C-alpha cells in the first residue's frame, strides 16, 4: 500500500452538527457509489470516528473519517492502482467535504 491520502476539512459547525452531516452525506452517497460500481464493505462508527472499507475496480480501499470540533480528517489507504489517481481523489474529497460542511 502507498502512504495514506489525508484531507483535513475545516468547519465551524461544531462536532455534533459536523457528524450529523457526515452521517447524512454517507447515507446519500451510498446509492451514488453503488451506481458507479463502488461497493461499501464496511461502515462502523466508534465515537466520532467512522471506519470504512470499499471495493472499487476490484481494489480494496480502507480509511477513516475523524470528526473534530473544528475540522474533519479523512484518511484513505489506497492500493497501488488507485494511488495513481490520488491527486484527483484528494481534490474531490476536499471539494465535496467543503460543500457538506459549509454552513447553510
N, C-alpha and C positions, 0 to 999 in steps of 0.2 A: 504494500500500500504506500501511496505517496503521503507526504505530510498533509495534515488536515487543512481543509479550507475553512477559514474563520471569517465571519462577518459580524461586526458589532453595530447594532442599530440603536442610536439614542432615542429616547422618548421622554415626554413629560406627562404621562398618563397615570403614573403610579403603578405599582406592581400588580395589584388586583385587576385593574382595567386592562393592562397590557396582557396579562394571562388570559383574561376572558376573550380578548380579540384574537389571540393566538389560537385558542381552542376553537373559536368560531371559524377562523380562517382555515384551520386544518380540516375541519369537517366539510367546509365548502370546497376545499381543494381536492378532497378525496375523489369526487366524481370526475373532475377535470383530469386528474392524474390517471385514473383508470382508462379514460377515453384515449389518452396519449400513450398507453402501453406501459405505464408505471404501476406496479403492484405494491401496496403497502403491506409489509410483512409483520410489522410491529409498531404499536404506538403505546407508550406507557408513561404516565405522569408519576413522578415521585416528588412531592412538594411542588416547587416551581420549576422543575426540570422535566422536559419531555424528551425521552429517548425514543428514537425511531429507527426503523430498518425498512429499506425499499429495494425493489428489484427493478432494474431498467436495462434494456438492451442486453439481457442475460448477465447483468452485472449486479452485485450486491452493494448497496450503499448504506452506511450506518452513520448516525450522528445524534446530536443532542441540541436542544434549544433551552437555554437558561434564561429565565425571566427575572430581571432585576428591577429595582425601584426606578432606575434612570436609563437602563439600556437592556436590550435583549441580545444575547450572544448565541449565534448559530455556528456550530462546529460540525463539519461534514467530512467523513473519511471516504474519499473517492478511490475506486480501484483504478488501475493504470489507464484503461481505455477511456474512462470518463474524466480522468485527471487532465486529459488533453483539452477538455472544454472547461477547465477550472475557472478561467478568467470570465467567460460568458456566464457561467453558473453563479459566480460571486457577484457580478453586476446585477443579474436577475434577482438573486436573493435580497440584495441591498435595496433595489428599486421596489420590489413587491413588499418587503418588510417595512420600508418607509411609508408606503401607501396604507398599509394595515395599521400602523402605529401613529399616524398623523391625527391630531385632534380634529374632531368634526363637530 
